[in-house]
């Protein structure tokens, strides 16, 4: 399968082209604490949602480390994501980690239980890293939106200074995510999207399907100066068998998600 997308090799190529064209990378925490200082930079806020296959996140973290890049890794509490040895290894390379929270789903919409669960899990992840940022897990099969917890509570009360869906000015920062195993998956995404600005980005032609499309935009200087780029490392692998399984399973999921989005 020539020129396969969503391989570690392709991911490294993307990062290298961005570096070669003057892009500066930073984790979300650095963006939150240095917004004014970074305002004029060609900036990539690099974020990873560790939904499954934590070992794949270790692989992307190693690629980034080899290039001198630091990123943010958000871990769920489920065993497929919450692997202490891998978390420690990623922290050891200088990356930020945060809590990929889904407490409303776990506690079936009970906000009192959910906030207690949030506080407990936040304390757990702070055993590995002084967590200052969090990020909602989309949980497409759940009827609960994790962000609804903050209609009743304030995450700042827990020493959190940033949540991407609340604390990024998307009028200034373009959003790229590989949700749906494609870079234009906003049409099949339930929650991992920025609906207020997406129509304007589409109008401007800022739509990319393959990683190669993004690399061409970088080389042609057609990519916005500042962006948040989110990946799900479970999708990125050089293993042919694992790559094929991810391709087939995600294609099936996208059909279901498209039906779910259409029904809302």
PABA-125733 format. One record per atom (N, C-alpha, C): z, x, y; atom name; residue number from 1; residue in one letter. Coordinates in steps of 0.02 Angstrom, whole numbers. Example, Ala and Ser with C-alpha at 12.3 -4.5 7.8 and 13.67 -1.06 7.14 Angstrom:
2
       Z       X       Y  atom    n  res
     390     660    -284     N    1    a
     390     615    -225    CA    1    a
     390     660    -165     C    1    a
     354     642    -112     N    2    s
     357     684     -53    CA    2    s
     394     645       2     C    2    s
END
This chain:
264
       Z       X       Y  atom    n  res
       0      42     -60     N    1    x
       0       0       0    CA    1    x
       0      44      62     C    1    x
     -59      60      88     N    2    x
     -63     105     146    CA    2    x
     -33      74     209     C    2    x
      -6     116     251     N    3    x
      21      95     316    CA    3    x
      69      36     310     C    3    x
     114      40     262     N    4    x
     164     -13     256    CA    4    x
     209     -15     317     C    4    x
     225     -74     339     N    5    x
     273     -82     393    CA    5    x
     343     -89     363     C    5    x
     393     -83     405     N    6    x
     463     -91     385    CA    6    x
     485     -41     330     C    6    x
     461      20     339     N    7    x
     485      76     298    CA    7    x
     528     121     343     C    7    x
     569     163     311     N    8    x
     608     211     350    CA    8    x
     561     260     386     C    8    x
     507     277     354     N    9    x
     459     322     385    CA    9    x
     429     291     449     C    9    x
     413     227     445     N   10    x
     386     192     503    CA   10    x
     439     186     558     C   10    x
     501     175     538     N   11    x
     555     169     587    CA   11    x
     564     235     624     C   11    x
     563     290     588     N   12    x
     570     355     620    CA   12    x
     512     369     667     C   12    x
     452     349     646     N   13    x
     393     358     688    CA   13    x
     400     319     754     C   13    x
     426     257     749     N   14    x
     436     216     809    CA   14    x
     485     250     857     C   14    x
     542     273     830     N   15    x
     591     306     872    CA   15    x
     563     369     904     C   15    x
     526     408     866     N   16    x
     499     471     892    CA   16    x
     449     458     948     C   16    x
     407     408     940     N   17    x
     358     393     993    CA   17    x
     393     370    1056     C   17    x
     447     331    1048     N   18    x
     485     310    1107    CA   18    x
     517     370    1142     C   18    x
     545     416    1103     N   19    x
     574     477    1132    CA   19    x
     521     519    1167     C   19    x
     464     526    1135     N   20    x
     410     567    1163    CA   20    x
     384     539    1229     C   20    x
     392     474    1238     N   21    x
     368     441    1299    CA   21    x
     425     428    1350     C   21    x
     480     466    1342     N   22    x
     531     465    1393    CA   22    x
     583     411    1388     C   22    x
     585     376    1331     N   23    x
     635     323    1322    CA   23    x
     704     353    1307     C   23    x
     754     326    1339     N   24    x
     824     345    1326    CA   24    x
     856     292    1282     C   24    x
     892     312    1231     N   25    x
     926     265    1186    CA   25    x
    1000     265    1201     C   25    x
    1030     206    1191     N   26    x
    1103     203    1196    CA   26    x
    1129     145    1154     C   26    x
    1191     150    1130     N   27    x
    1222      93    1096    CA   27    x
    1241      40    1147     C   27    x
    1256     -20    1124     N   28    x
    1272     -75    1169    CA   28    x
    1333     -60    1211     C   28    x
    1383     -27    1182     N   29    x
    1444     -11    1219    CA   29    x
    1428      30    1281     C   29    x
    1384      79    1274     N   30    x
    1366     121    1331    CA   30    x
    1332      80    1385     C   30    x
    1290      33    1364     N   31    x
    1257     -11    1413    CA   31    x
    1309     -51    1451     C   31    x
    1359     -77    1415     N   32    x
    1410    -119    1447    CA   32    x
    1451     -81    1498     C   32    x
    1463     -17    1484     N   33    x
    1507      22    1528    CA   33    x
    1469      63    1580     C   33    x
    1402      68    1574     N   34    x
    1364     110    1619    CA   34    x
    1302      75    1647     C   34    x
    1305      10    1656     N   35    x
    1246     -28    1678    CA   35    x
    1216       0    1742     C   35    x
    1256      13    1792     N   36    x
    1230      37    1856    CA   36    x
    1199     106    1848     C   36    x
    1231     149    1810     N   37    x
    1206     217    1800    CA   37    x
    1140     217    1762     C   37    x
    1131     168    1718     N   38    x
    1071     165    1675    CA   38    x
    1016     120    1705     C   38    x
    1027      92    1763     N   39    x
     983      41    1790    CA   39    x
     911      65    1799     C   39    x
     901     128    1814     N   40    x
     834     154    1827    CA   40    x
     803     190    1767     C   40    x
     838     191    1712     N   41    x
     813     226    1652    CA   41    x
     762     183    1614     C   41    x
     716     218    1579     N   42    x
     676     184    1528    CA   42    x
     720     180    1466     C   42    x
     751     122    1457     N   43    x
     809     117    1412    CA   43    x
     795      73    1351     C   43    x
     819      96    1294     N   44    x
     820      56    1233    CA   44    x
     892      49    1211     C   44    x
     920     -11    1216     N   45    x
     986     -26    1189    CA   45    x
     975     -40    1115     C   45    x
     999       4    1073     N   46    x
     982       1    1001    CA   46    x
    1039     -30     961     C   46    x
    1024     -86     930     N   47    x
    1075    -125     894    CA   47    x
    1050    -141     824     C   47    x
    1097    -140     776     N   48    x
    1081    -157     707    CA   48    x
    1131    -210     682     C   48    x
    1106    -262     651     N   49    x
    1148    -313     619    CA   49    x
    1149    -299     544     C   49    x
    1208    -279     519     N   50    x
    1214    -260     448    CA   50    x
    1231    -323     409     C   50    x
    1180    -363     394     N   51    x
    1191    -426     359    CA   51    x
    1202    -414     284     C   51    x
    1162    -370     255     N   52    x
    1162    -356     183    CA   52    x
    1146    -282     172     C   52    x
    1153    -259     111     N   53    x
    1130    -192      91    CA   53    x
    1154    -138     140     C   53    x
    1220    -130     144     N   54    x
    1248     -82     192    CA   54    x
    1220     -12     183     C   54    x
    1201       6     122     N   55    x
    1173      73     111    CA   55    x
    1110      85     152     C   55    x
    1071      32     164     N   56    x
    1012      40     206    CA   56    x
    1030      58     277     C   56    x
    1088      33     301     N   57    x
    1111      49     368    CA   57    x
    1130     123     372     C   57    x
    1159     149     319     N   58    x
    1175     220     318    CA   58    x
    1110     261     325     C   58    x
    1057     237     293     N   59    x
     993     273     296    CA   59    x
     964     272     367     C   59    x
     965     215     400     N   60    x
     939     212     469    CA   60    x
     983     253     515     C   60    x
    1049     252     504     N   61    x
    1095     292     545    CA   61    x
    1080     366     538     C   61    x
    1062     387     478     N   62    x
    1046     458     467    CA   62    x
     981     477     502     C   62    x
     932     432     500     N   63    x
     870     444     536    CA   63    x
     883     453     611     C   63    x
     923     408     638     N   64    x
     939     411     710    CA   64    x
     977     475     726     C   64    x
    1024     492     685     N   65    x
    1065     552     696    CA   65    x
    1021     614     697     C   65    x
     971     616     653     N   66    x
     927     674     651    CA   66    x
     886     681     714     C   66    x
     879     626     752     N   67    x
     840     627     815    CA   67    x
     886     629     876     C   67    x
     951     634     865     N   68    x
     998     636     921    CA   68    x
    1008     569     955     C   68    x
     999     515     917     N   69    x
    1005     447     944    CA   69    x
    1069     415     918     C   69    x
    1103     379     962     N   70    x
    1162     340     943    CA   70    x
    1145     266     951     C   70    x
    1171     225     905     N   71    x
    1156     154     904    CA   71    x
    1220     114     889     C   71    x
    1215      49     892     N   72    x
    1271       4     875    CA   72    x
    1257     -29     808     C   72    x
    1307     -30     765     N   73    x
    1303     -62     699    CA   73    x
    1356    -116     695     C   73    x
    1333    -179     683     N   74    x
    1379    -236     679    CA   74    x
    1387    -258     607     C   74    x
    1448    -254     582     N   75    x
    1463    -267     512    CA   75    x
    1496    -335     503     C   75    x
    1473    -370     452     N   76    x
    1504    -433     431    CA   76    x
    1564    -418     386     C   76    x
    1603    -471     371     N   77    x
    1661    -461     327    CA   77    x
    1641    -470     253     C   77    x
    1582    -495     239     N   78    x
    1562    -507     170    CA   78    x
    1552    -440     134     C   78    x
    1562    -437      69     N   79    x
    1560    -372      33    CA   79    x
    1493    -337      36     C   79    x
    1437    -375      44     N   80    x
    1372    -342      48    CA   80    x
    1365    -300     111     C   80    x
    1405    -315     162     N   81    x
    1403    -278     225    CA   81    x
    1463    -233     234     C   81    x
    1521    -258     216     N   82    x
    1585    -224     230    CA   82    x
    1598    -171     176     C   82    x
    1571    -111     188     N   83    x
    1580     -55     142    CA   83    x
    1616       1     180     C   83    x
    1681       8     170     N   84    x
    1720      56     210    CA   84    x
    1692     127     211     C   84    x
    1669     153     155     N   85    x
    1644     222     153    CA   85    x
    1582     229     197     C   85    x
    1540     177     196     N   86    x
    1479     179     237    CA   86    x
    1496     172     311     C   86    x
    1543     128     326     N   87    x
    1565     120     396    CA   87    x
    1591     187     422     C   87    x
    1634     220     383     N   88    x
    1662     284     404    CA   88    x
    1606     336     415     C   88    x
    1557     337     371     N   89    x
    1503     385     376    CA   89    x
    1461     373     439     C   89    x
    1449     310     455     N   90    x
    1410     294     515    CA   90    x
    1449     311     578     C   90    x
    1513     296     578     N   91    x
    1556     316     635    CA   91    x
    1556     393     642     C   91    x
    1558     427     585     N   92    x
    1560     500     586    CA   92    x
    1498     532     617     C   92    x
    1443     495     619     N   93    x
    1382     519     651    CA   93    x
    1379     503     725     C   93    x
    1431     472     751     N   94    x
    1434     458     823    CA   94    x
    1408     390     843     C   94    x
    1393     347     795     N   95    x
    1370     280     812    CA   95    x
    1428     234     828     C   95    x
    1414     181     866     N   96    x
    1463     129     880    CA   96    x
    1462      79     822     C   96    x
    1520      52     804     N   97    x
    1521      -6     760    CA   97    x
    1556     -64     795     C   97    x
    1537    -124     774     N   98    x
    1568    -184     801    CA   98    x
    1572    -237     748     C   98    x
    1601    -293     767     N   99    x
    1612    -349     720    CA   99    x
    1555    -399     726     C   99    x
    1520    -411     670     N  100    x
    1465    -460     667    CA  100    x
    1497    -526     645     C  100    x
    1523    -562     693     N  101    x
    1568    -618     677    CA  101    x
    1531    -682     657     C  101    x
    1561    -718     611     N  102    x
    1537    -783     587    CA  102    x
    1597    -827     570     C  102    x
    1649    -823     611     N  103    x
    1712    -856     595    CA  103    x
    1707    -932     594     C  103    x
    1664    -960     636     N  104    x
    1656   -1033     637    CA  104    x
    1626   -1058     571     C  104    x
    1581   -1019     543     N  105    x
    1551   -1037     478    CA  105    x
    1603   -1030     423     C  105    x
    1638    -973     421     N  106    x
    1687    -960     369    CA  106    x
    1743   -1013     370     C  106    x
    1762   -1034     430     N  107    x
    1818   -1083     438    CA  107    x
    1793   -1154     448     C  107    x
    1728   -1165     435     N  108    x
    1698   -1232     435    CA  108    x
    1711   -1270     500     C  108    x
    1704   -1234     555     N  109    x
    1708   -1266     620    CA  109    x
    1778   -1277     647     C  109    x
    1829   -1259     610     N  110    x
    1898   -1266     634    CA  110    x
    1912   -1208     682     C  110    x
    1916   -1223     747     N  111    x
    1920   -1169     796    CA  111    x
    1986   -1132     793     C  111    x
    2041   -1166     776     N  112    x
    2106   -1131     771    CA  112    x
    2105   -1081     713     C  112    x
    2080   -1103     656     N  113    x
    2074   -1057     600    CA  113    x
    2025   -1001     615     C  113    x
    1971   -1019     650     N  114    x
    1918    -971     664    CA  114    x
    1943    -915     710     C  114    x
    1982    -932     762     N  115    x
    2005    -880     807    CA  115    x
    2057    -836     774     C  115    x
    2098    -865     729     N  116    x
    2146    -825     691    CA  116    x
    2109    -777     645     C  116    x
    2056    -802     613     N  117    x
    2015    -761     569    CA  117    x
    1981    -706     608     C  117    x
    1955    -723     667     N  118    x
    1923    -673     710    CA  118    x
    1971    -617     727     C  118    x
    2031    -634     747     N  119    x
    2080    -584     767    CA  119    x
    2099    -538     709     C  119    x
    2105    -567     650     N  120    x
    2122    -527     591    CA  120    x
    2066    -479     573     C  120    x
    2004    -503     574     N  121    x
    1948    -461     555    CA  121    x
    1934    -407     609     C  121    x
    1944    -425     671     N  122    x
    1936    -376     725    CA  122    x
    1986    -318     715     C  122    x
    2048    -335     699     N  123    x
    2098    -284     686    CA  123    x
    2078    -240     627     C  123    x
    2047    -271     576     N  124    x
    2025    -233     518    CA  124    x
    1972    -182     537     C  124    x
    1921    -203     574     N  125    x
    1868    -156     593    CA  125    x
    1892    -103     642     C  125    x
    1944    -119     679     N  126    x
    1972     -68     725    CA  126    x
    2010     -13     687     C  126    x
    2018     -21     623     N  127    x
    2045      34     583    CA  127    x
    1994      91     577     C  127    x
    1931      75     586     N  128    x
    1877     124     580    CA  128    x
    1852     150     647     C  128    x
    1858     107     699     N  129    x
    1827     122     763    CA  129    x
    1861      78     816     C  129    x
    1870     102     878     N  130    x
    1901      61     930    CA  130    x
    1852       8     956     C  130    x
    1842     -44     917     N  131    x
    1790     -94     930    CA  131    x
    1799    -127     998     C  131    x
    1746    -123    1039     N  132    x
    1747    -154    1105    CA  132    x
    1692    -205    1115     C  132    x
    1643    -207    1067     N  133    x
    1590    -257    1072    CA  133    x
    1583    -294    1005     C  133    x
    1559    -354    1009     N  134    x
    1549    -397     951    CA  134    x
    1480    -428     956     C  134    x
    1456    -457     902     N  135    x
    1391    -490     902    CA  135    x
    1391    -546     851     C  135    x
    1368    -604     872     N  136    x
    1364    -662     828    CA  136    x
    1315    -652     770     C  136    x
    1336    -672     710     N  137    x
    1290    -675     653    CA  137    x
    1257    -743     653     C  137    x
    1190    -743     650     N  138    x
    1153    -806     657    CA  138    x
    1167    -858     604     C  138    x
    1180    -837     542     N  139    x
    1196    -883     487    CA  139    x
    1150    -944     487     C  139    x
    1085    -935     473     N  140    x
    1038    -990     479    CA  140    x
    1051   -1049     433     C  140    x
    1087   -1037     378     N  141    x
    1101   -1093     332    CA  141    x
    1163   -1132     352     C  141    x
    1198   -1109     404     N  142    x
    1259   -1143     427    CA  142    x
    1243   -1191     484     C  142    x
    1279   -1246     486     N  143    x
    1270   -1292     542    CA  143    x
    1312   -1272     602     C  143    x
    1352   -1219     595     N  144    x
    1396   -1197     649    CA  144    x
    1366   -1136     685     C  144    x
    1368   -1138     750     N  145    x
    1347   -1082     791    CA  145    x
    1410   -1042     809     C  145    x
    1412    -979     788     N  146    x
    1471    -938     799    CA  146    x
    1492    -933     871     C  146    x
    1444    -936     916     N  147    x
    1458    -929     988    CA  147    x
    1498    -987    1015     C  147    x
    1499   -1044     979     N  148    x
    1537   -1101    1003    CA  148    x
    1612   -1088    1005     C  148    x
    1634   -1037     969     N  149    x
    1705   -1019     971    CA  149    x
    1727   -1002    1042     C  149    x
    1680    -975    1082     N  150    x
    1697    -953    1149    CA  150    x
    1694   -1009    1201     C  150    x
    1681   -1070    1179     N  151    x
    1688   -1127    1223    CA  151    x
    1762   -1145    1232     C  151    x
    1802   -1123    1184     N  152    x
    1874   -1138    1186    CA  152    x
    1916   -1076    1198     C  152    x
    1891   -1018    1178     N  153    x
    1928    -955    1185    CA  153    x
    1886    -905    1225     C  153    x
    1918    -849    1242     N  154    x
    1885    -797    1282    CA  154    x
    1892    -730    1245     C  154    x
    1836    -702    1225     N  155    x
    1840    -640    1186    CA  155    x
    1868    -581    1226     C  155    x
    1865    -587    1292     N  156    x
    1895    -533    1333    CA  156    x
    1970    -528    1321     C  156    x
    2001    -582    1302     N  157    x
    2073    -581    1288    CA  157    x
    2091    -537    1228     C  157    x
    2040    -518    1189     N  158    x
    2050    -477    1130    CA  158    x
    2026    -405    1141     C  158    x
    2017    -386    1204     N  159    x
    1995    -319    1220    CA  159    x
    1921    -307    1208     C  159    x
    1882    -361    1205     N  160    x
    1809    -356    1196    CA  160    x
    1776    -358    1264     C  160    x
    1730    -311    1275     N  161    x
    1696    -309    1340    CA  161    x
    1623    -331    1337     C  161    x
    1596    -342    1276     N  162    x
    1526    -360    1273    CA  162    x
    1507    -398    1210     C  162    x
    1464    -448    1220     N  163    x
    1432    -486    1166    CA  163    x
    1360    -494    1188     C  163    x
    1311    -468    1151     N  164    x
    1242    -466    1176    CA  164    x
    1214    -532    1202     C  164    x
    1231    -588    1170     N  165    x
    1202    -651    1190    CA  165    x
    1233    -678    1254     C  165    x
    1288    -648    1277     N  166    x
    1321    -668    1339    CA  166    x
    1319    -614    1392     C  166    x
    1315    -551    1373     N  167    x
    1327    -497    1420    CA  167    x
    1266    -452    1432     C  167    x
    1207    -476    1417     N  168    x
    1146    -441    1434    CA  168    x
    1107    -485    1482     C  168    x
    1084    -457    1537     N  169    x
    1044    -494    1586    CA  169    x
     971    -491    1562     C  169    x
     950    -542    1525     N  170    x
     883    -542    1496    CA  170    x
     828    -556    1547     C  170    x
     847    -566    1610     N  171    x
     796    -567    1662    CA  171    x
     773    -496    1678     C  171    x
     814    -447    1657     N  172    x
     798    -376    1669    CA  172    x
     787    -338    1604     C  172    x
     813    -363    1549     N  173    x
     809    -328    1485    CA  173    x
     768    -370    1436     C  173    x
     714    -341    1411     N  174    x
     671    -374    1362    CA  174    x
     705    -370    1293     C  174    x
     695    -423    1251     N  175    x
     727    -424    1186    CA  175    x
     676    -420    1130     C  175    x
     685    -370    1087     N  176    x
     643    -361    1028    CA  176    x
     688    -365     966     C  176    x
     671    -407     918     N  177    x
     709    -411     856    CA  177    x
     663    -420     797     C  177    x
     682    -391     741     N  178    x
     641    -396     680    CA  178    x
     661    -456     638     C  178    x
     693    -505     668     N  179    x
     712    -564     630    CA  179    x
     651    -595     597     C  179    x
     660    -615     534     N  180    x
     603    -641     496    CA  180    x
     557    -588     470     C  180    x
     579    -524     476     N  181    x
     539    -466     454    CA  181    x
     472    -463     490     C  181    x
     476    -475     554     N  182    x
     419    -471     598    CA  182    x
     446    -466     669     C  182    x
     408    -440     714     N  183    x
     434    -431     782    CA  183    x
     419    -491     827     C  183    x
     383    -539     802     N  184    x
     370    -602     839    CA  184    x
     399    -661     800     C  184    x
     459    -650     772     N  185    x
     489    -702     730    CA  185    x
     529    -754     767     C  185    x
     524    -755     834     N  186    x
     563    -803     872    CA  186    x
     544    -875     855     C  186    x
     483    -886     830     N  187    x
     462    -954     812    CA  187    x
     495    -979     748     C  187    x
     522    -933     707     N  188    x
     554    -954     645    CA  188    x
     629    -938     646     C  188    x
     655    -918     704     N  189    x
     726    -900     709    CA  189    x
     765    -959     737     C  189    x
     823    -971     706     N  190    x
     866   -1024     730    CA  190    x
     909   -1001     789     C  190    x
     934    -939     786     N  191    x
     982    -917     837    CA  191    x
     969    -848     866     C  191    x
     934    -804     829     N  192    x
     923    -736     854    CA  192    x
     861    -735     899     C  192    x
     870    -763     959     N  193    x
     815    -766    1007    CA  193    x
     845    -781    1076     C  193    x
     803    -775    1127     N  194    x
     824    -787    1196    CA  194    x
     778    -840    1225     C  194    x
     792    -904    1211     N  195    x
     745    -957    1229    CA  195    x
     732    -964    1304     C  195    x
     779    -947    1346     N  196    x
     770    -956    1418    CA  196    x
     712    -912    1444     C  196    x
     705    -853    1416     N  197    x
     656    -805    1441    CA  197    x
     596    -796    1394     C  197    x
     599    -822    1333     N  198    x
     547    -809    1284    CA  198    x
     478    -834    1307     C  198    x
     476    -893    1336     N  199    x
     412    -920    1359    CA  199    x
     379    -875    1411     C  199    x
     420    -847    1456     N  200    x
     393    -803    1507    CA  200    x
     366    -738    1476     C  200    x
     402    -711    1426     N  201    x
     379    -651    1393    CA  201    x
     313    -664    1357     C  201    x
     307    -723    1326     N  202    x
     244    -741    1292    CA  202    x
     188    -746    1343     C  202    x
     203    -777    1400     N  203    x
     153    -784    1453    CA  203    x
     128    -716    1477     C  203    x
     173    -667    1478     N  204    x
     155    -599    1500    CA  204    x
     121    -559    1445     C  204    x
     115    -588    1385     N  205    x
      84    -552    1330    CA  205    x
     129    -503    1295     C  205    x
     195    -510    1305     N  206    x
     244    -465    1274    CA  206    x
     263    -492    1205     C  206    x
     214    -493    1161     N  207    x
     222    -518    1093    CA  207    x
     194    -466    1045     C  207    x
     234    -446     997     N  208    x
     214    -393     950    CA  208    x
     230    -417     879     C  208    x
     182    -407     835     N  209    x
     191    -430     766    CA  209    x
     214    -372     721     C  209    x
     177    -317     723     N  210    x
     192    -259     682    CA  210    x
     224    -204     723     C  210    x
     256    -158     689     N  211    x
     285    -101     723    CA  211    x
     231     -60     758     C  211    x
     173     -56     728     N  212    x
     117     -20     759    CA  212    x
     100     -50     827     C  212    x
     107    -116     835     N  213    x
      92    -148     899    CA  213    x
     141    -124     953     C  213    x
     204    -115     934     N  214    x
     253     -90     982    CA  214    x
     237     -18    1000     C  214    x
     219      22     952     N  215    x
     205      93     965    CA  215    x
     145      99    1012     C  215    x
      94      57    1003     N  216    x
      36      59    1048    CA  216    x
      57      40    1119     C  216    x
     102     -10    1124     N  217    x
     125     -32    1190    CA  217    x
     164      24    1224     C  217    x
     203      61    1186     N  218    x
     240     118    1214    CA  218    x
     192     170    1240     C  218    x
     143     188    1199     N  219    x
      95     241    1219    CA  219    x
      52     219    1278     C  219    x
      38     154    1283     N  220    x
      -2     128    1338    CA  220    x
      40     108    1399     C  220    x
     106     121    1394     N  221    x
     153     104    1447    CA  221    x
     151      30    1465     C  221    x
     145     -12    1414     N  222    x
     144     -84    1423    CA  222    x
     208    -118    1400     C  222    x
     257     -79    1378     N  223    x
     320    -107    1357    CA  223    x
     369    -106    1416     C  223    x
     407    -160    1426     N  224    x
     455    -161    1482    CA  224    x
     499     -99    1483     C  224    x
     521     -80    1542     N  225    x
     560     -18    1551    CA  225    x
     627     -21    1514     C  225    x
     657     -81    1511     N  226    x
     721     -87    1478    CA  226    x
     718    -142    1425     C  226    x
     744    -126    1366     N  227    x
     744    -176    1313    CA  227    x
     803    -165    1267     C  227    x
     823    -220    1235     N  228    x
     869    -216    1178    CA  228    x
     827    -225    1116     C  228    x
     833    -178    1069     N  229    x
     796    -182    1006    CA  229    x
     846    -190     949     C  229    x
     838    -245     913     N  230    x
     883    -261     858    CA  230    x
     845    -257     792     C  230    x
     874    -221     744     N  231    x
     846    -221     677    CA  231    x
     899    -243     627     C  231    x
     875    -264     569     N  232    x
     917    -280     512    CA  232    x
     898    -228     458     C  232    x
     938    -176     451     N  233    x
     919    -119     409    CA  233    x
     902    -137     336     C  233    x
     925    -194     312     N  234    x
     907    -215     245    CA  234    x
     832    -219     235     C  234    x
     795    -229     290     N  235    x
     722    -237     287    CA  235    x
     685    -171     282     C  235    x
     718    -116     300     N  236    x
     684     -52     309    CA  236    x
     699      -6     249     C  236    x
     647      10     211     N  237    x
     656      51     151    CA  237    x
     591      85     133     C  237    x
     597     144     103     N  238    x
     538     179      78    CA  238    x
     527     165       3     C  238    x
     574     128     -28     N  239    x
     567     110     -99    CA  239    x
     515      55    -106     C  239    x
     464      67    -145     N  240    x
     410      17    -153    CA  240    x
     436     -48    -182     C  240    x
     479     -43    -233     N  241    x
     505    -104    -265    CA  241    x
     549    -144    -217     C  241    x
     593    -108    -183     N  242    x
     638    -142    -136    CA  242    x
     598    -172     -78     C  242    x
     547    -135     -55     N  243    x
     504    -158       0    CA  243    x
     468    -223     -20     C  243    x
     441    -224     -81     N  244    x
     404    -283    -104    CA  244    x
     450    -343    -111     C  244    x
     510    -332    -138     N  245    x
     558    -387    -145    CA  245    x
     577    -416     -77     C  245    x
     589    -373     -29     N  246    x
     608    -396      38    CA  246    x
     550    -434      70     C  246    x
     490    -410      61     N  247    x
     430    -443      88    CA  247    x
     423    -514      59     C  247    x
     428    -520      -7     N  248    x
     419    -584     -40    CA  248    x
     475    -633     -23     C  248    x
     537    -609     -26     N  249    x
     594    -653     -14    CA  249    x
     596    -676      59     C  249    x
     580    -630     106     N  250    x
     582    -650     176    CA  250    x
     524    -697     193     C  250    x
     467    -689     161     N  251    x
     411    -735     172    CA  251    x
     430    -806     152     C  251    x
     466    -811      96     N  252    x
     489    -877      73    CA  252    x
     541    -906     121     C  252    x
     587    -863     144     N  253    x
     638    -886     191    CA  253    x
     607    -911     256     C  253    x
     554    -877     279     N  254    x
     522    -897     341    CA  254    x
     492    -967     338     C  254    x
     467    -985     279     N  255    x
     440   -1052     271    CA  255    x
     495   -1104     280     C  255    x
     553   -1090     248     N  256    x
     610   -1136     254    CA  256    x
     635   -1139     326     C  256    x
     642   -1081     357     N  257    x
     667   -1078     426    CA  257    x
     620   -1114     474     C  257    x
     555   -1108     462     N  258    x
     507   -1143     505    CA  258    x
     516   -1218     500     C  258    x
     530   -1243     440     N  259    x
     543   -1314     431    CA  259    x
     608   -1334     465     C  259    x
     658   -1291     461     N  260    x
     723   -1305     493    CA  260    x
     717   -1306     568     C  260    x
     680   -1258     596     N  261    x
     670   -1256     669    CA  261    x
     632   -1317     692     C  261    x
     581   -1336     653     N  262    x
     541   -1395     672    CA  262    x
     581   -1459     670     C  262    x
     634   -1459     629     N  263    x
     674   -1520     622    CA  263    x
     729   -1526     673     C  263    x
     735   -1477     719     N  264    x
     789   -1478     768    CA  264    x
     763   -1494     837     C  264    x
END
